[in-house]
Amino acid sequence: MDAQRLLLTVAFRHIVRAPNAEAGVERVAALARKPLSISAFHDAVAACLRDGLIRDPIRLPEGALQCHWHLELTPKGVAEARAIA
């Protein structure tokens, strides 16, 4: 399974939040139970953002002192993930 499909599948089945992108890679790989390189992960995130499948993963909630990383599908991403599953 390529990294983009893996990312969509994990995002469809799990809520993924992490303090930063590196921890996000580790969390996605652990949930998928598959190895995932940082470069493949970053490429998949960029492709999913470009294609409108995920929302911007860097969030700064109101009142927060620092950003965190959050993987969330758009409606288009949900439809794509359903087609994969």
N, C-alpha and C positions, 0 to 999 in steps of 0.2 A: 504494500500500500504506500503510495507516495505521501509526502509530508502534508500537502494541502488536504488530501482526503482524510488523513489521520487527524489533522487539526479540526476539521469539520465534524468528524465522527465523535471525537472527544467532547467538543463544545456542545454537541447535540445531547449527549448523555450525561454530562457533568457540569457543575458550576466550577469554573476555574478562576481563582484569585490568587495572586502572589504579590510579594513586595516589589518585585522587579522582573524584567524579562528573563533573566537567567534562571530564576526560581520558577518562572512560568514554563520554561523548557523542561525542567526537571519534573514538574507536576504533570504536564501533558504526557511526557514519556512514561511516568509511573502509572498514570491512569490507562494509557494505551497498552502498557506492558510490552513496549517495543523501544529499542534504542532510537534516539533522535538527535542528530547533530545540531549544534547551535546555528550553523549556517543554513541548514535545510529548514529549520524552524523559522528563522528570520525571513527566508525567501517565501515560505508558505504564508506567513502573516502578511507580508507585503502583497503577495498575489491575492489573498483573500480581501484585503483592504481595497486594492485596486478594482477588484471585481464586485465590490459591494456586498460581500458575504459575511463580513464581521464588522462590528463597530470599532472605533479607535480604541485599542486596548489600554492606553495610558489614561488614567483617570485621576482627577484631583477633586474629591468630594468636598462640598461646602464645609468649611471649618477645619478641614484636614491640614496637617502640617507638611505632608509629603504625598507624592503621587503613589499609586499602586497600579498593578497590572491586572487586567480583567478581560477574560475571553468571553465575548457575547456575540451570538449570531444575529444577523439581520433577518427579516422575513425571507428574503431571497436565500440567505444562508441556510435557514431552516429547511426550505424546500430542497435545496441542493443536498443537504445532509440526509434528508429522508430518502432521496433518490439513491444515495450511496448505500444506505442501510438496508 
